[in-house]
Amino acid sequence: MKTFLTRFLLVPAALVLTVATVHAQDLNAVKARIAQRLPQIDAQKASGAIGENNRGFVEARGGGADAGVVAAENADREVVYAAIAKQNGTSATVVGAARAKQIAQNSASGVWLQAETGTWYQK
């Protein structure tokens, strides 16, 4: 009985630790992809092909946007926002909106940004 109880408690604990470790590795991989993609994102922002919306995601603004890069960036940002939201007991939507404000403050001149009202402007 004691052996069964020990196994019963240790197996879920081991699974939780494994999931946490895998999640941390996945999040590090996501962050690495975002960093690797940054030059492409910056180039597309500089050309005006994409902008930063008010939800913390990049959005095509006209011709020349690389849809694959935009989709990959947004998918990775979604993962990061969800992880931050889980840590802070909030929603990914709230995290994304807060991140959008940070991005707007730190963006280079000429980058397209979306205001909270939904209108687009160039910094």
ABEGO torsion letter per residue (X at the ends): XAAAAAAAAAAAAAAAAAAAAAAAAAAAAAAAAAAAAAAAAAAAAAAGABBBBAAGBBBBAEBGBBAAAAAAAAAAAAAAAAAAAAAAGBBAAAAAAAAAAAAAAABBBGBBBBBAAGBBBBX
